[in-house]
């Protein structure tokens, strides 16, 4: 059973930081409560990623796409 909280707000991605907190919940047996949070400034505005972070993420995604393409090409013509 997964229910969003009534006061949830949408997050703008990519977020600079994303915190995940997990704790036991006693409403039902073996339940867990998950809380996801992002960093905000004093006025409650999300703090977005800087240009350096965005460039690193772009580079990483390009590397992953190239590796996936190379793996797919290497599998052609082989039987399982």
N, C-alpha and C positions, 0 to 999 in steps of 0.2 A: 504494500500500500504506500503510494507516494502522493503527498499532497503539498502543493506550494503554499507558502504562508500568504496571508491576506495582505500584507504590507510589502510584498516583493516589488522590486524595481528592475527593469531591464538594464542589462550591462552593455555598454558600447565596446565592441571588440575591435582590435586587440586591446586588452587592458594592460596597464603597466605592471600591476600586481594582481594576483588572484589568490585569495586565502581560502582554504578549505578546513573547516573545523568539524569534527565528528565526535559525538558523545552518545552514551547509552540513553535510552528513553524508556521510561517505565509505564507508558500507556498500555503497551502490549508486550508479550514475551519476546525477547531477543530483538527488540526494535532499536533503531539508531536514528539520531537526528543529525542531519547534515546542514551546515551553514556555509554558504559561499559569500565572500565579501571582496570588494575592491577598495583600493585606497582613494580617499577623497580629500579635498582641501578643506579649509575652515568653513567655507560656505556650503559644503556638501556636494561640490562638483567633482566628478571623476577626474583623476589625474591620469592623463593618457600617456602612451609611450613616447619617448623622444626619438629623434631621427636615427640615432645610432642603433637603438633597439629594432626599429622597423627595418633598417638595412640588414642587420644580422638575421632577422626572421626571413626576409626575402631571399638572402643567400642560402639559408638552410633549406627552404622549400625548393629552391632550384636544384640543390644537390640531391635532395630526396627524389625529385621528379626524374633527374638524370639516372640515378641509381635504379629506380623502378623501371625506367625504359630500358636500361641495359640488361636488367634481370629478365624482362619480358622477351627481349630479342634473343637472349641466350637460351631460352626455353623452347624456341620454335623448332619444330621438326623432331623433337624428342618425344618418345612414348613413355607413358607412366607405367 
